[in-house]
Amino acid sequence: MKAVTVFGAGDLRVVEVEDPQAGSGQVRVAMEWGGICGSDLGYWKHGATGTAILREPLVLGHEVAGRIDQIGDGVEGLEIGQAVTFNPATLVGDHVMPAHLEGRDNLWPEVRYFGSAAFLPHEQGGFSTYRVVRAEQIRPLPDSVSTRHGAVAEPLGVAIHAVGRAGNVAGKRVLVNGAGPIGALVVAAAKHAGAGEVWAADLSAPALAVAAGMGADRVVDRSAGEELPQDVDVAFDASGAPRALGDVFLAVVRGGRFVQVGNLPAGEAPVALGQLVTREIEYVGSYRFVDEVTDAVQAMADGLDVEPLITHTFGIDEAQRAFETAGDRTRGSSKVLIELG
């Protein structure tokens, strides 16, 4: 089968590898679509993402969907040809979660994740002709949700989890700073959760156009000097840019909540935090999801449309072009998909 594999910084190849076979308790999925994420770009550009460093060839991709084509022994309730997406996480290690973290498996100390170099051997991803997974990782797609859109379920799950970390947003004024793919999905998730007015801010006009397509009521072009709104009830930062945070804190109403969903640098970085204290803002983090991939599939079935997010598609043999496009915001890219099958 074909597999989009990174061998080191700047070294991305589509290679032929042996077809996997489904074992007991497993299913094999004929992959159809995969979305390129920031971590995929990190492995390609730098040979690392965060603290995960590439030490062996890695098949990329954790935003994927396809159709079941092989079912192993002991698997019930799934069918050949069924359209599916995945929860790409596997909890590993003999850990006991403290009582206050019950139900928050996204904070489990050790998690193997599709397309991740965090462990050795690495956890291979899904940018390939086939992927074998544990049956419990499968999330069936209803007839109304295509595999093209199913490939967006994982990042939409990240956005839905972030909105959940904000509490009840129904009827509230919301600001999303950073209108890349996750920011645009936070816009859609907040609207789906009943937010009264959602603002999106970014330095990129094409990104803001995508955010508007995903439901933003107002957009703020920071590159044109436009000002953020004032006294929003909830703010989300999806930019991961520390220098931007001070102005966003200032935009939040006194006693409001600020959710950090964009990954911040691992080291020290300058950031203006004064308003966090004087406005008594609740500043909370948001990491991946628990099982909001399931909620994402339901949200799409209920009418949340992710099509405006998808700006480019490429065939698997064009993976290099796909990554170059996804990694260059001047090309107007948001979510870039690879057609895998």
C-alpha positions in Angstrom: 0.0 0.0 0.0 1.0 3.7 -0.3 1.9 5.6 2.8 2.7 9.3 3.3 5.9 9.0 5.4 8.3 11.6 6.9 11.9 10.4 7.3 13.3 13.6 8.7 13.0 17.4 8.6 12.1 18.3 5.0 12.0 14.7 3.9 8.5 13.6 3.0 7.9 10.7 0.7 5.0 8.5 -0.6 6.4 5.0 -0.1 5.1 1.4 -0.7 4.8 -0.7 2.5 3.2 -4.0 3.2 -0.6 -4.2 3.5 -1.7 -4.6 7.1 -4.2 -7.3 8.1 -6.9 -7.1 10.8 -6.2 -9.3 13.8 -8.6 -10.3 16.6 -10.6 -7.4 17.9 -9.4 -5.2 15.0 -10.8 -3.8 11.8 -9.0 -2.7 8.6 -10.2 0.5 7.0 -9.7 1.5 3.4 -8.7 5.1 3.9 -10.4 7.8 1.7 -9.6 11.2 3.2 -7.0 12.7 5.5 -6.6 16.3 6.8 -3.2 17.9 7.4 -2.8 19.2 10.9 -0.2 21.5 12.5 1.6 18.6 14.1 1.9 16.9 10.7 3.5 20.1 9.4 5.8 20.2 12.4 7.2 16.7 11.7 7.7 17.6 8.0 9.3 21.0 8.6 11.3 20.4 11.7 11.4 16.6 12.4 9.5 17.3 15.7 6.4 18.8 17.1 6.5 20.0 20.7 8.5 17.5 22.7 7.9 14.6 20.3 11.1 14.1 18.2 11.2 12.0 15.0 13.5 9.0 15.6 12.3 6.6 12.8 10.2 6.9 9.7 6.6 7.9 10.5 3.4 7.6 8.5 1.6 10.9 9.2 -2.1 11.7 9.7 -4.6 11.6 12.5 -7.5 13.4 10.9 -8.8 10.6 8.7 -11.9 8.7 7.5 -12.6 5.8 5.2 -14.6 2.5 4.9 -14.2 -0.8 6.7 -12.9 -3.5 4.3 -11.8 -6.2 6.7 -13.1 -7.3 10.1 -11.1 -9.4 12.6 -12.4 -12.2 14.9 -14.5 -11.1 17.8 -15.7 -7.8 16.3 -19.4 -7.2 16.4 -21.7 -4.4 15.3 -19.5 -3.2 12.4 -20.0 -4.0 8.7 -17.8 -4.2 5.5 -18.2 -1.0 3.5 -19.3 1.0 6.5 -18.2 4.7 6.5 -16.2 5.5 9.6 -13.8 7.9 11.3 -11.7 7.4 14.4 -10.7 8.3 17.9 -7.0 8.2 17.2 -6.0 7.9 20.9 -4.9 4.8 22.8 -4.3 5.0 26.5 -1.2 3.1 27.6 0.5 2.4 30.9 -0.8 1.1 34.2 -2.0 4.4 35.7 -4.7 5.3 38.2 -6.4 8.6 37.5 -7.1 10.7 40.6 -10.8 11.2 41.5 -10.8 14.8 40.4 -9.8 13.8 36.8 -12.5 11.1 36.5 -13.8 11.1 32.9 -11.0 13.3 31.6 -9.0 10.7 29.7 -7.4 13.3 27.5 -5.2 14.0 30.6 -4.1 10.4 30.9 -0.3 10.4 31.5 0.6 8.3 28.4 -1.3 8.4 25.2 -0.3 6.9 21.9 -1.8 8.9 19.0 -2.1 8.3 15.3 0.9 9.8 13.5 2.9 10.6 16.7 6.6 10.3 17.5 6.0 10.7 21.3 6.8 7.0 21.8 9.3 4.6 20.3 8.3 2.7 18.2 6.2 5.6 16.9 2.5 5.3 16.5 1.9 5.2 12.7 -0.7 7.5 11.3 -3.5 7.1 8.7 -2.2 8.8 5.6 -2.1 5.4 3.9 -4.2 3.1 1.7 -5.2 1.1 4.7 -5.1 1.4 8.5 -5.8 -1.3 11.0 -7.3 -0.1 14.3 -8.9 -1.5 17.5 -12.6 -1.9 16.9 -13.4 0.5 19.8 -11.5 3.3 18.0 -14.1 3.3 15.2 -16.7 6.0 15.1 -19.4 5.2 12.4 -20.5 7.9 10.1 -24.2 8.3 9.4 -25.4 8.4 5.8 -25.6 12.2 5.9 -21.9 12.7 6.8 -19.5 11.9 4.0 -16.0 10.5 4.6 -14.7 13.8 3.2 -16.3 15.6 6.1 -15.6 12.7 8.5 -11.9 13.5 8.2 -12.7 16.8 9.9 -14.3 15.1 12.9 -11.1 14.9 14.9 -10.3 18.7 14.8 -13.9 19.5 15.2 -13.8 17.4 18.4 -10.9 19.5 19.6 -13.1 22.6 19.0 -16.1 21.2 20.7 -14.0 20.2 23.7 -12.7 23.8 23.9 -16.2 25.2 23.8 -17.1 22.8 26.6 -14.2 24.2 28.7 -15.8 27.6 28.4 -19.0 26.5 30.1 -22.4 27.4 28.8 -22.0 29.8 25.9 -25.6 30.0 24.9 -26.6 33.6 24.2 -23.1 34.9 25.0 -20.7 37.2 23.1 -17.7 35.2 22.0 -14.3 36.2 20.6 -12.1 33.7 18.8 -8.5 34.9 18.3 -6.8 33.1 15.5 -8.8 31.9 12.5 -6.8 29.0 11.3 -8.6 25.6 11.0 -9.0 25.1 14.8 -10.1 28.7 15.3 -12.6 28.5 12.5 -14.0 25.2 13.9 -14.2 26.9 17.4 -16.4 29.5 15.7 -18.7 26.8 14.3 -18.8 24.9 17.5 -19.6 28.0 19.5 -22.5 28.9 17.1 -23.7 25.3 17.3 -23.7 25.5 21.1 -26.0 28.6 20.9 -23.5 31.5 21.2 -25.3 34.8 20.6 -22.6 36.6 18.7 -19.2 35.3 17.6 -16.3 37.5 16.5 -13.2 36.1 14.8 -9.9 37.9 14.7 -6.8 37.2 12.6 -4.0 38.8 10.6 -5.1 37.0 7.4 -8.0 38.1 5.3 -8.5 34.7 3.6 -8.6 33.0 7.1 -11.2 35.5 8.2 -13.2 34.7 5.1 -13.2 31.0 6.1 -14.2 31.9 9.6 -17.2 33.9 8.2 -18.1 30.9 6.2 -18.1 28.8 9.3 -20.5 31.1 11.1 -18.6 34.2 12.5 -21.0 37.1 12.8 -18.1 39.7 12.8 -14.5 39.5 11.7 -11.6 41.6 12.8 -8.6 42.1 10.5 -5.7 42.8 12.8 -3.3 43.4 9.9 -5.5 46.4 8.9 -5.4 47.8 12.4 -9.0 46.9 13.3 -9.8 46.7 17.0 -11.0 43.8 19.0 -14.5 44.0 20.5 -14.9 44.9 24.1 -16.5 43.1 27.0 -17.0 39.7 25.4 -18.2 37.0 27.8 -15.8 34.3 26.5 -12.6 34.5 24.5 -10.7 31.6 22.9 -7.1 31.9 21.7 -6.5 29.6 18.8 -3.4 31.4 17.6 -0.8 30.2 20.1 0.9 33.5 19.7 1.9 34.8 23.2 2.2 38.4 22.1 -1.4 38.5 21.0 -2.8 37.4 24.4 -2.6 40.7 26.2 -5.1 42.4 23.9 -7.4 39.4 24.1 -7.4 39.5 27.9 -8.3 43.2 27.6 -11.3 42.3 25.4 -12.9 40.0 28.0 -15.5 41.3 30.4 -14.5 41.5 34.0 -15.0 38.1 35.6 -15.2 36.5 32.1 -13.5 33.3 30.9 -10.6 32.8 28.5 -9.9 29.4 27.0 -6.4 28.6 25.6 -6.8 26.1 22.8 -3.9 27.1 20.6 -0.6 25.4 21.6 1.8 27.8 23.2 5.6 27.6 23.0 7.2 25.1 25.4 9.8 27.7 26.6 9.5 31.1 28.0 7.7 33.7 25.9 6.7 37.4 26.5 3.1 37.9 27.3 1.1 40.6 29.0 -0.9 39.0 31.8 -1.8 42.1 33.8 -5.5 42.0 32.8 -5.8 38.4 34.0 -5.5 39.8 37.6 -7.2 43.1 37.5 -10.2 41.8 35.5 -10.2 38.6 37.5 -10.5 36.5 34.3 -10.7 32.7 34.5 -7.9 31.4 32.2 -8.3 27.7 31.4 -6.5 25.3 29.1 -8.0 23.0 26.6 -6.2 19.8 25.4 -7.4 17.6 22.6 -10.7 16.0 23.6 -12.2 13.1 25.6 -14.6 11.6 23.2 -15.9 14.7 21.5 -15.1 13.1 18.1 -18.4 11.3 18.6 -20.1 14.7 19.4 -18.5 16.1 16.2 -20.0 13.4 14.1 -23.4 14.1 15.6 -23.0 17.8 15.1 -22.3 17.3 11.4 -25.3 15.0 11.2 -27.3 17.8 12.8 -26.3 20.3 10.2 -22.9 21.8 11.2 -21.3 22.3 7.8 -17.5 21.9 7.6 -17.2 22.3 3.9 -16.2 26.1 4.0 -13.2 25.0 6.0 -11.9 22.8 3.2 -9.9 25.0 0.8 -7.7 22.5 -1.1 -7.6 18.8 -1.9 -4.8 16.7 -3.4 -4.3 13.1 -4.4 -2.0 10.9 -2.3 0.8 11.1 -4.9 0.6 14.9 -4.6 1.3 14.8 -0.8 4.4 17.1 -1.1 2.3 19.8 -2.8 -0.5 19.3 -0.2 2.0 19.9 2.7 3.5 22.9 0.9 0.1 24.4 0.5 -1.0 23.6 4.1 2.2 25.1 5.4 1.9 28.4 3.5 -0.9 30.7 4.6 -0.2 33.1 1.8 -1.8 30.5 -0.5 -5.1 31.0 1.3 -5.2 27.5 2.7 -7.2 26.4 5.7 -8.0 22.7 5.9 -6.1 20.8 3.2 -7.3 17.3 2.5 -5.4 14.4 0.9 -7.5 11.9 -1.0 -6.0 8.6 0.1 -8.0 6.0 -1.8 
